[in-house]
Amino acid sequence: MAVPGSQASPCVRRCCLDGDECLGCGRLMQEILDWPQASDSRQRQILDAAARRRAARAGSVRR
């Protein structure tokens, strides 16, 4: 069994789902559910993936 990671939660308390992606933190629903028990390595993977999703969403916003 993996030891839970020590990364700070990326939750920004602006939870709003678009499909299964949180528009606040960029995590997928399964990543949110897995977070408390995820290893440190897995938490860093989730953080990286969420950052890429937020950047992609920000890049698709037209001004």
CORRADA-V305006 format. One record per residue. N is the residue number from 0. RES is the residue in three letters. PSI is psi in whole degrees, -180 to 180 (* if undefined). NEAR is the number of other ideal C-beta (glycine too) atoms within 8 Angstrom. D_CENTER is the distance of its C-alpha to the mean C-alpha in whole Angstrom. Layout:
{{N RES PSI NEAR D_CENTER} {N RES PSI NEAR D_CENTER}}
This chain:
{{0 MET 134 2 22} {1 ALA 147 7 19} {2 VAL 131 6 19} {3 PRO 144 8 16} {4 GLY 172 11 14} {5 SER 13 5 15} {6 GLN 142 8 12} {7 ALA 142 3 11} {8 SER 137 5 9} {9 PRO 3 10 6} {10 CYS 130 8 8} {11 VAL 13 6 10} {12 ARG 33 5 12} {13 ARG 55 7 12} {14 CYS 121 8 11} {15 CYS 119 7 13} {16 LEU 139 9 12} {17 ASP 99 5 13} {18 GLY -118 4 14} {19 ASP 14 6 11} {20 GLU 130 11 8} {21 CYS 127 12 7} {22 LEU -16 9 9} {23 GLY -58 10 9} {24 CYS -15 12 5} {25 GLY -1 14 5} {26 ARG 153 13 3} {27 LEU 156 9 6} {28 MET -44 10 8} {29 GLN -35 7 9} {30 GLU -38 11 6} {31 ILE -45 11 7} {32 LEU -36 6 10} {33 ASP -22 10 10} {34 TRP -52 11 9} {35 PRO -31 5 12} {36 GLN -2 6 14} {37 ALA 144 11 12} {38 SER 166 9 14} {39 ASP -43 9 14} {40 SER -45 7 14} {41 ARG -39 11 11} {42 GLN -41 13 9} {43 ARG -37 10 10} {44 GLN -44 8 9} {45 ILE -44 14 5} {46 LEU -44 10 5} {47 ASP -45 8 8} {48 ALA -41 12 7} {49 ALA -40 13 4} {50 ALA -41 9 7} {51 ARG -41 9 10} {52 ARG -44 10 9} {53 ARG -41 10 9} {54 ALA -43 8 12} {55 ALA -41 8 13} {56 ARG -42 10 13} {57 ALA -37 7 15} {58 GLY -21 6 18} {59 SER -5 6 18} {60 VAL 126 6 19} {61 ARG 141 3 23} {62 ARG * 2 25}}
